[in-house]
């Protein structure tokens, strides 16, 4: 199966799993908002969980709860990130954001509930013995909290009032948390599930996460809202420092391509079994949304 076919198939499996889980929750506005928030998207993070597990010889069913969990965590982060107190966006994946479709209070609660659902999913016994599930919980907590994604978002907010544009090193550190931390968890999840060495996948995912963000910065300059599924041009209009503003468009593209090469090199211990993960890295910098 090709990478694109696998990505599509995995997205469908993850969506079906999430729909099944949420169907068992009370039919209240907050749950309706949760269902809305997890629909759509490429599900690249969930794919990374499933593919890293497959590469290490694990059955797909064992990795599915972790794949669904990281998609819940990612969806929660987008719901909160889109709110007026954060980035104040009204469009996500081509649809009104949760606080626009419902209200701010519902968006806060739906995001909170998606975050806790992520950890509920990681407790599914199908994922493996208790020590494996605890390892997944710890890794996702570290990736999403004050050492990872939340720290990155806090640094991003602080940068808006810093009185100066960030340096390249500062942006790299910021995005390693805001965007990269969940991508690192996703790629390492297969190794956690297999109780295997996480180092090669961590190196791969660190490069991949940074390339992903550079591609986002490029799309903010070159894309359009219809294709991207969200408003574009906001960073430039706000005068925020980005990889494009610091490196130039050609420099940013070259940097992303170099990071993809680094990601592929990190997977050399796995040989041909890593082909789809390498293709995922290539896809990351050529996507249009």
Residue frames relative to the residue before (quaternion, step in Angstrom):
aa qw qx qy qz dx dy dz
X 1.0000 0.0000 0.0000 0.0000 0.00 0.00 0.00
X 0.4655 -0.6839 0.4864 0.2813 3.58 -0.92 0.88
X 0.6695 -0.4880 0.3625 0.4269 3.56 -1.27 0.29
X 0.6901 0.4875 -0.3046 0.4397 3.60 0.77 -0.99
X 0.6400 0.5061 -0.3266 0.4772 3.59 1.03 -0.74
X 0.6491 0.5141 -0.3141 0.4644 3.57 1.01 -0.80
X 0.6344 0.5289 -0.3255 0.4602 3.58 0.98 -0.85
X 0.6651 0.4987 -0.2968 0.4700 3.58 0.95 -0.88
X 0.6653 0.5014 -0.3009 0.4643 3.58 0.94 -0.90
X 0.6619 0.5021 -0.3082 0.4635 3.58 0.95 -0.84
X 0.6228 0.5385 -0.3426 0.4526 3.58 1.00 -0.80
X 0.6590 0.5060 -0.3084 0.4633 3.58 0.97 -0.84
X 0.6496 0.5118 -0.3213 0.4615 3.61 0.97 -0.81
X 0.6643 0.4991 -0.3029 0.4668 3.56 0.92 -0.91
X 0.6576 0.5100 -0.3152 0.4562 3.59 0.92 -0.88
X 0.6442 0.5155 -0.3229 0.4636 3.58 0.98 -0.82
X 0.6471 0.5147 -0.3177 0.4641 3.58 1.00 -0.81
X 0.6664 0.4937 -0.3026 0.4697 3.58 0.92 -0.87
X 0.6416 0.5206 -0.3254 0.4598 3.58 0.97 -0.81
X 0.6430 0.5247 -0.3167 0.4592 3.56 1.03 -0.82
X 0.6663 0.4970 -0.3011 0.4674 3.57 0.93 -0.91
X 0.7166 0.4562 -0.2622 0.4579 3.59 0.83 -0.96
X 0.5568 0.5977 -0.3921 0.4230 3.59 1.20 -0.41
X 0.6725 0.4937 -0.2915 0.4681 3.57 1.19 -0.48
X 0.5847 0.5685 -0.3741 0.4416 3.60 1.26 -0.02
X 0.6464 -0.5275 0.3650 0.4132 3.65 -1.14 0.43
X 0.4269 -0.7030 0.5077 0.2565 3.58 -0.98 0.80
X 0.2499 0.7562 -0.5412 0.2697 3.52 0.40 1.36
X 0.6927 -0.4878 0.3144 0.4283 3.62 -1.16 0.42
X 0.6537 0.5147 -0.3396 0.4386 3.61 0.92 -0.78
X 0.6615 0.4778 -0.3071 0.4896 3.61 1.02 -0.71
X 0.5994 0.5407 -0.3539 0.4724 3.58 1.08 -0.68
X 0.6560 0.4972 -0.3043 0.4793 3.58 1.00 -0.81
X 0.6090 0.5405 -0.3461 0.4660 3.59 1.07 -0.68
X 0.6520 0.5099 -0.3129 0.4659 3.58 0.90 -0.93
X 0.6452 0.5304 -0.3040 0.4582 3.55 0.96 -0.91
X 0.6942 0.5121 -0.2785 0.4222 3.58 0.88 -0.98
X 0.7282 0.4299 -0.2545 0.4692 3.61 1.03 -0.66
X 0.5258 0.6333 -0.4252 0.3764 3.61 1.21 0.01
X 0.8171 0.2859 -0.1996 0.4592 3.54 -1.18 0.64
X 0.5631 0.5894 -0.4604 0.3514 3.51 -1.34 -0.12
X 0.6106 -0.5858 0.4031 0.3485 3.55 -1.28 0.40
X 0.2268 -0.7926 0.5165 0.2314 3.57 1.22 -0.65
X 0.1479 0.8222 -0.5308 0.1428 3.55 1.02 0.85
X 0.6419 0.5237 -0.3359 0.4481 3.59 0.97 -0.77
X 0.6555 0.4960 -0.3087 0.4785 3.57 0.95 -0.83
X 0.6077 0.5450 -0.3411 0.4662 3.57 1.05 -0.75
X 0.6535 0.5229 -0.3226 0.4420 3.60 0.89 -0.90
X 0.6176 0.5276 -0.3426 0.4720 3.58 1.04 -0.72
X 0.7123 0.4639 -0.2662 0.4545 3.57 0.74 -1.08
X 0.7041 0.4728 -0.2855 0.4462 3.59 0.85 -0.90
X 0.6295 0.5111 -0.3500 0.4690 3.61 1.00 -0.68
X 0.6382 0.5079 -0.3232 0.4799 3.59 1.09 -0.66
X 0.6492 0.5063 -0.3212 0.4681 3.60 0.92 -0.87
X 0.6326 0.5507 -0.3327 0.4310 3.57 0.96 -0.86
X 0.7295 0.4030 -0.2146 0.5092 3.55 1.12 -0.75
X 0.6272 -0.6199 0.3070 0.3577 3.56 1.25 0.43
X 0.4932 0.6606 -0.4366 0.3602 3.59 1.20 0.32
X 0.5285 -0.6097 0.4713 0.3562 3.59 -1.15 0.51
X 0.6071 -0.5974 0.3944 0.3449 3.53 -1.05 0.81
X 0.6272 0.5720 -0.3400 0.4048 3.57 0.97 -0.86
X 0.6344 0.5441 -0.3371 0.4335 3.59 1.05 -0.70
X 0.7295 0.4309 -0.2295 0.4790 3.58 1.08 -0.72
X 0.5035 0.6996 -0.4171 0.2882 3.61 1.17 -0.41
X 0.6443 0.5115 -0.3616 0.4388 3.67 0.84 -0.71
X 0.6647 0.4876 -0.3128 0.4718 3.61 0.97 -0.79
X 0.6183 0.5348 -0.3429 0.4627 3.60 1.06 -0.70
X 0.6663 0.4792 -0.2964 0.4884 3.58 0.96 -0.85
X 0.6284 0.5598 -0.3335 0.4249 3.58 1.02 -0.79
X 0.6977 0.4585 -0.2947 0.4649 3.59 0.82 -0.91
X 0.6162 0.5215 -0.3564 0.4703 3.60 1.12 -0.51
X 0.6140 0.5219 -0.3445 0.4816 3.61 1.09 -0.62
X 0.6615 0.5046 -0.3057 0.4631 3.56 0.93 -0.90
X 0.6484 0.5113 -0.3088 0.4720 3.56 0.99 -0.85
X 0.6519 0.5141 -0.3177 0.4581 3.60 0.93 -0.87
X 0.6260 0.5295 -0.3378 0.4621 3.59 0.97 -0.81
X 0.6648 0.5097 -0.3173 0.4445 3.58 0.91 -0.89
X 0.6521 0.5092 -0.3178 0.4632 3.59 1.03 -0.73
X 0.6195 0.5470 -0.3417 0.4475 3.58 0.98 -0.84
X 0.7122 0.4343 -0.2568 0.4882 3.58 0.85 -0.95
X 0.6415 0.5455 -0.3243 0.4310 3.59 0.98 -0.83
X 0.6788 0.5112 -0.2834 0.4444 3.59 1.09 -0.71
X 0.5499 0.6667 -0.3853 0.3236 3.59 1.19 -0.40
X 0.6795 -0.5184 0.3300 0.4008 3.62 -1.17 0.50
X 0.6717 0.5002 -0.3106 0.4497 3.61 1.03 -0.66
X 0.6931 0.3970 -0.2596 0.5428 3.59 1.30 -0.19
X 0.8446 -0.1090 0.0997 0.5147 3.60 -0.39 -1.21
X 0.2850 -0.8105 0.4733 0.1945 3.57 1.33 -0.19
X 0.2925 0.7480 -0.5323 0.2676 3.56 0.67 1.18
X 0.2603 -0.7857 0.5434 0.1403 3.55 -1.07 0.72
X 0.7318 0.3422 -0.2057 0.5523 3.58 1.32 0.02
X 0.0961 0.7731 -0.6192 0.0981 3.56 -0.92 0.97
X 0.8368 -0.0123 -0.0468 0.5454 3.56 -0.77 1.10
X 0.6971 -0.5039 0.2520 0.4435 3.52 1.10 0.82
X 0.6926 0.4312 -0.2593 0.5168 3.59 1.29 0.07
X 0.6359 -0.5009 0.3908 0.4382 3.62 -1.19 0.30
X 0.4983 -0.6460 0.4845 0.3158 3.57 -1.02 0.76
X 0.6956 -0.5169 0.2998 0.3989 3.57 -1.21 0.53
X 0.6859 0.4778 -0.3111 0.4522 3.61 0.87 -0.83
X 0.6203 0.5157 -0.3427 0.4815 3.59 1.20 -0.42
X 0.6985 0.4707 -0.2760 0.4630 3.59 0.89 -0.91
X 0.7519 0.2315 -0.1527 0.5981 3.59 1.11 -0.70
X 0.5643 -0.5310 0.4247 0.4682 3.60 -0.22 -1.28
X 0.7108 -0.4827 0.2946 0.4184 3.56 -1.24 0.27
X 0.6444 0.5267 -0.3348 0.4419 3.60 0.94 -0.82
X 0.6584 0.4980 -0.3099 0.4717 3.58 0.94 -0.86
X 0.6349 0.5327 -0.3299 0.4520 3.58 1.02 -0.77
X 0.6343 0.5192 -0.3309 0.4676 3.59 0.96 -0.81
X 0.7110 0.4644 -0.2664 0.4558 3.57 0.81 -1.01
X 0.6302 0.5204 -0.3395 0.4656 3.60 1.01 -0.75
X 0.6441 0.5090 -0.3209 0.4723 3.59 0.99 -0.79
X 0.6354 0.5263 -0.3227 0.4638 3.58 0.95 -0.87
X 0.6947 0.4843 -0.2791 0.4527 3.57 0.88 -0.97
X 0.6269 0.5179 -0.3412 0.4716 3.60 1.07 -0.63
X 0.6186 0.5378 -0.3430 0.4587 3.57 1.05 -0.72
X 0.7041 0.4447 -0.2838 0.4752 3.59 0.81 -0.92
X 0.5965 0.5603 -0.3633 0.4452 3.60 1.10 -0.62
X 0.5857 0.5839 -0.3721 0.4214 3.59 1.05 -0.70
X 0.7173 0.4351 -0.2611 0.4775 3.59 0.87 -0.90
X 0.5643 0.5610 -0.3796 0.4720 3.57 1.19 -0.48
X 0.6605 0.5149 -0.3067 0.4523 3.58 0.93 -0.89
X 0.6542 0.5304 -0.3155 0.4371 3.59 0.98 -0.78
X 0.6365 0.5354 -0.3248 0.4502 3.59 1.23 -0.35
X 0.4089 0.7201 -0.4717 0.3029 3.61 1.26 -0.03
X 0.4757 -0.7071 0.4393 0.2841 3.63 -0.66 1.04
X 0.5569 0.6196 -0.4019 0.3800 3.60 1.13 -0.48
X 0.5884 0.6039 -0.3619 0.3977 3.60 1.19 -0.49
X 0.6906 -0.4548 0.2913 0.4811 3.58 1.16 -0.38
X 0.7498 -0.3753 0.2730 0.4716 3.58 -1.27 -0.20
X 0.7361 -0.4567 0.2766 0.4160 3.55 -1.29 0.40
X 0.6674 0.5172 -0.3249 0.4260 3.60 0.90 -0.84
X 0.6172 0.5246 -0.3410 0.4770 3.58 1.14 -0.58
X 0.6759 0.4901 -0.2973 0.4631 3.58 0.88 -0.91
X 0.6303 0.5155 -0.3318 0.4763 3.58 1.03 -0.74
X 0.6338 0.5350 -0.3244 0.4549 3.58 1.03 -0.76
X 0.6445 0.5102 -0.3118 0.4767 3.56 1.04 -0.79
X 0.6468 0.5214 -0.3144 0.4593 3.58 0.93 -0.91
X 0.6735 0.4934 -0.2988 0.4622 3.57 0.87 -0.95
X 0.6760 0.5001 -0.3044 0.4475 3.58 0.87 -0.91
X 0.6791 0.4718 -0.3045 0.4728 3.60 0.92 -0.81
X 0.6178 0.5385 -0.3458 0.4568 3.59 1.03 -0.72
X 0.6728 0.4864 -0.2979 0.4712 3.59 0.92 -0.87
X 0.6728 0.5089 -0.2970 0.4474 3.57 0.98 -0.85
X 0.7657 0.4018 -0.1997 0.4608 3.58 1.01 -0.76
X 0.6919 0.5222 -0.2706 0.4188 3.60 1.17 -0.40
X 0.8433 -0.2412 0.1690 0.4496 3.52 -1.24 -0.63
X 0.6453 0.4631 -0.3398 0.5037 3.58 1.29 0.04
X 0.7814 0.3326 -0.1420 0.5086 3.56 1.25 -0.30
X 0.8680 0.0921 -0.0379 0.4865 3.55 -0.64 -1.20
X 0.6730 0.4850 -0.3096 0.4648 3.62 0.84 -0.90
X 0.6201 0.5241 -0.3439 0.4717 3.59 1.01 -0.75
X 0.6507 0.5210 -0.3198 0.4505 3.59 0.92 -0.86
X 0.6586 0.4974 -0.3074 0.4737 3.57 0.98 -0.83
X 0.6389 0.5223 -0.3260 0.4611 3.58 1.01 -0.80
X 0.6485 0.5037 -0.3150 0.4760 3.59 1.00 -0.79
X 0.6246 0.5399 -0.3320 0.4563 3.57 1.07 -0.74
X 0.6611 0.4934 -0.3028 0.4774 3.58 0.96 -0.86
X 0.6543 0.5184 -0.3133 0.4528 3.57 0.95 -0.88
X 0.6205 0.5708 -0.3412 0.4157 3.58 1.06 -0.72
X 0.6032 0.5901 -0.3526 0.4045 3.58 1.16 -0.61
X 0.7676 0.3035 -0.1721 0.5377 3.59 1.16 -0.53
X 0.3984 0.7556 -0.4486 0.2628 3.58 1.28 0.23
X 0.4252 -0.7279 0.4460 0.3009 3.58 1.21 -0.41
X 0.7619 0.1892 -0.1441 0.6024 3.59 1.28 0.13
X 0.5268 -0.6157 0.4611 0.3617 3.60 -1.11 0.47
X 0.5411 -0.6247 0.4535 0.3335 3.55 -1.12 0.60
X 0.4731 -0.6316 0.5269 0.3157 3.53 -1.24 0.47
X 0.6859 -0.4668 0.3523 0.4330 3.57 -1.29 0.20
X 0.6512 0.5083 -0.3194 0.4643 3.60 0.95 -0.82
X 0.6583 0.5104 -0.3107 0.4579 3.59 0.98 -0.81
X 0.6499 0.4957 -0.3213 0.4782 3.60 0.98 -0.78
X 0.6326 0.5364 -0.3310 0.4501 3.57 0.98 -0.81
X 0.6672 0.4883 -0.2971 0.4777 3.59 0.95 -0.87
X 0.6318 0.5390 -0.3233 0.4536 3.58 0.99 -0.86
X 0.7411 0.4236 -0.2376 0.4636 3.57 0.75 -1.04
X 0.5446 0.5915 -0.4057 0.4347 3.60 1.18 -0.37
X 0.6889 0.4177 -0.2731 0.5257 3.56 1.20 -0.49
X 0.7227 0.4829 -0.2759 0.4104 3.56 0.59 -1.15
X 0.7995 0.2273 -0.1053 0.5459 3.59 0.87 -0.95
X 0.7290 0.5087 -0.2576 0.3786 3.55 0.79 -1.03
X 0.6156 0.6035 -0.3693 0.3471 3.59 0.95 -0.76
X 0.6841 0.4635 -0.2960 0.4790 3.61 0.90 -0.84
X 0.6154 0.5267 -0.3507 0.4699 3.59 1.08 -0.63
X 0.6314 0.5169 -0.3364 0.4702 3.60 1.02 -0.74
X 0.6349 0.5116 -0.3416 0.4674 3.59 0.90 -0.83
X 0.6631 0.5396 -0.3157 0.4117 3.57 0.84 -1.00
X 0.7084 0.4488 -0.2677 0.4744 3.57 0.87 -0.92
X 0.6835 0.4821 -0.2877 0.4665 3.59 1.05 -0.71
X 0.5050 0.6891 -0.4208 0.3050 3.60 1.16 -0.47
X 0.6216 0.5472 -0.3505 0.4374 3.59 1.00 -0.75
X 0.6691 0.4889 -0.2963 0.4749 3.56 0.99 -0.84
X 0.6154 0.5265 -0.3486 0.4718 3.59 1.07 -0.68
X 0.6617 0.5073 -0.2995 0.4637 3.57 0.93 -0.91
X 0.7305 0.4139 -0.2266 0.4936 3.59 1.00 -0.84
X 0.3352 -0.7485 0.4910 0.2939 3.57 1.32 -0.17
X 0.4107 0.7030 -0.4484 0.3689 3.52 1.02 0.99
X 0.6920 -0.4496 0.3579 0.4370 3.58 -1.33 0.10
X 0.2871 -0.7937 0.5197 0.1324 3.57 -0.73 1.07
X 0.4881 0.7307 -0.4098 0.2449 3.61 1.18 -0.49
X 0.6857 0.4680 -0.3341 0.4463 3.68 0.72 -0.83
X 0.6737 0.4854 -0.3003 0.4695 3.58 0.96 -0.81
X 0.6119 0.5364 -0.3549 0.4602 3.58 1.10 -0.60
X 0.6483 0.5063 -0.3146 0.4737 3.59 0.97 -0.84
X 0.6242 0.5391 -0.3159 0.4690 3.56 1.01 -0.89
X 0.7315 0.4551 -0.2488 0.4426 3.56 0.73 -1.08
X 0.5932 0.5608 -0.3718 0.4420 3.61 1.07 -0.60
X 0.6731 0.4674 -0.2820 0.4990 3.57 0.97 -0.87
X 0.6473 0.5320 -0.3163 0.4449 3.57 0.97 -0.87
X 0.6649 0.5246 -0.3093 0.4325 3.58 0.88 -0.92
X 0.6675 0.4824 -0.3030 0.4795 3.56 0.98 -0.81
X 0.6302 0.5228 -0.3310 0.4690 3.59 1.02 -0.77
X 0.6126 0.5569 -0.3357 0.4493 3.58 1.05 -0.80
X 0.6954 0.4694 -0.2849 0.4636 3.58 0.86 -0.92
X 0.6160 0.5281 -0.3526 0.4661 3.58 1.01 -0.73
X 0.6342 0.5205 -0.3271 0.4689 3.58 1.01 -0.81
X 0.6213 0.5300 -0.3360 0.4692 3.60 1.05 -0.73
X 0.6543 0.5084 -0.3122 0.4646 3.58 0.95 -0.86
X 0.6333 0.5206 -0.3229 0.4729 3.58 1.06 -0.76
X 0.6635 0.5037 -0.3030 0.4629 3.58 0.94 -0.88
X 0.6085 0.5581 -0.3570 0.4368 3.59 1.08 -0.64
X 0.6984 0.4340 -0.2542 0.5091 3.57 1.21 -0.54
X 0.8069 0.3267 -0.1376 0.4725 3.57 0.86 -0.98
X 0.6509 0.5606 -0.3143 0.4041 3.59 1.17 -0.45
X 0.2989 -0.7046 0.5942 0.2472 3.52 -1.37 -0.17
X 0.6665 -0.5524 0.3261 0.3797 3.56 -1.15 0.62
X 0.6326 0.5455 -0.3449 0.4282 3.60 0.98 -0.75
X 0.7144 0.4308 -0.2520 0.4904 3.57 0.88 -0.91
X 0.7088 0.4715 -0.2649 0.4529 3.57 0.88 -0.97
X 0.3712 -0.7454 0.4778 0.2797 3.59 1.14 -0.57
X 0.7505 0.2142 -0.1737 0.6006 3.58 1.29 0.24
X 0.6565 -0.4998 0.3699 0.4270 3.56 -1.26 0.29
X 0.1598 -0.7762 0.6035 0.0881 3.57 -1.05 0.76
X 0.7306 0.4427 -0.3126 0.4153 3.54 -1.31 0.30
X 0.4558 0.7157 -0.4437 0.2882 3.60 1.24 -0.05
X 0.6498 0.5263 -0.3320 0.4365 3.59 0.94 -0.83
X 0.6638 0.5021 -0.2996 0.4664 3.54 0.93 -0.90
X 0.6582 0.5165 -0.3075 0.4533 3.58 0.95 -0.88
X 0.7069 0.4492 -0.2518 0.4848 3.57 1.09 -0.76
X 0.4571 -0.7056 0.4334 0.3245 3.56 1.26 -0.14
X 0.3583 0.7471 -0.4883 0.2737 3.58 1.19 0.48
X 0.4604 -0.6493 0.5286 0.2949 3.53 -1.11 0.70
X 0.0053 0.7777 -0.6275 0.0374 3.56 -0.94 0.93
X 0.6834 -0.4435 0.3496 0.4627 3.56 -1.27 0.04
X 0.6463 0.5146 -0.3238 0.4611 3.60 1.06 -0.69
X 0.6731 0.4969 -0.3141 0.4488 3.59 0.89 -0.86
X 0.7161 0.4443 -0.2489 0.4773 3.59 1.07 -0.68
X 0.7790 0.3355 -0.1671 0.5027 3.58 0.99 -0.83
X 0.4386 -0.6407 0.4936 0.3918 3.56 1.19 -0.51
X 0.6531 -0.5411 0.3519 0.3961 3.57 -1.18 0.48
X 0.6865 0.4648 -0.2921 0.4768 3.60 0.85 -0.90
X 0.6487 0.5200 -0.3195 0.4547 3.58 1.00 -0.78
X 0.6409 0.5180 -0.3193 0.4681 3.57 1.03 -0.79
X 0.6477 0.5128 -0.3162 0.4664 3.57 0.98 -0.82
X 0.6527 0.5097 -0.3086 0.4679 3.56 0.99 -0.84
X 0.6435 0.5205 -0.3168 0.4633 3.59 1.00 -0.83
X 0.6484 0.5125 -0.3164 0.4656 3.59 0.96 -0.85
X 0.6551 0.5083 -0.3134 0.4629 3.59 0.95 -0.86
X 0.6387 0.5164 -0.3242 0.4694 3.60 1.02 -0.77
X 0.6484 0.5141 -0.3177 0.4630 3.59 0.99 -0.77
X 0.6161 0.5287 -0.3450 0.4710 3.59 1.05 -0.69
X 0.6334 0.5171 -0.3265 0.4742 3.59 1.02 -0.75
X 0.6410 0.5135 -0.3205 0.4720 3.58 1.02 -0.78
X 0.6363 0.5324 -0.3222 0.4558 3.56 1.00 -0.85
X 0.6676 0.4995 -0.3004 0.4631 3.57 0.91 -0.91
X 0.6500 0.5269 -0.3208 0.4438 3.58 0.95 -0.83
X 0.6272 0.5592 -0.3365 0.4250 3.58 1.04 -0.73
X 0.6958 0.4779 -0.2632 0.4671 3.57 1.17 -0.59
X 0.3567 0.7740 -0.4712 0.2276 3.61 1.23 0.05
X 0.6093 0.5611 -0.3892 0.4031 3.68 0.96 -0.56
X 0.7022 0.4801 -0.2704 0.4508 3.61 1.13 -0.51
X 0.3743 -0.7672 0.4614 0.2417 3.57 1.26 -0.08
X 0.8452 -0.1634 0.1311 0.4917 3.54 -1.12 -0.77
X 0.5588 0.6272 -0.3880 0.3792 3.58 1.16 -0.49
X 0.6752 0.5041 -0.2862 0.4561 3.60 1.22 -0.46
X 0.3383 0.7973 -0.4658 0.1812 3.61 1.26 0.00
X 0.7026 0.4633 -0.2898 0.4559 3.61 0.85 -0.89
X 0.6240 0.5146 -0.3541 0.4695 3.60 1.06 -0.56
X 0.6227 0.5091 -0.3396 0.4876 3.58 1.07 -0.65
X 0.6405 0.5148 -0.3205 0.4712 3.58 0.99 -0.81
X 0.6087 0.5514 -0.3497 0.4507 3.59 1.09 -0.68
X 0.6395 0.5164 -0.3236 0.4687 3.58 1.03 -0.76
X 0.6408 0.5083 -0.3198 0.4783 3.59 0.98 -0.81
X 0.6388 0.5398 -0.3152 0.4485 3.57 0.98 -0.88
X 0.6086 0.6071 -0.3418 0.3796 3.55 0.98 -0.88
X 0.7749 0.3535 -0.2033 0.4829 3.60 0.86 -0.84
X 0.6921 0.4423 -0.2903 0.4911 3.58 1.26 -0.03
X 0.4516 0.6924 -0.4551 0.3310 3.60 1.28 -0.02
X 0.3625 -0.7384 0.5358 0.1902 3.53 -1.27 0.46
X 0.7705 0.2162 -0.1653 0.5764 3.60 1.27 0.10
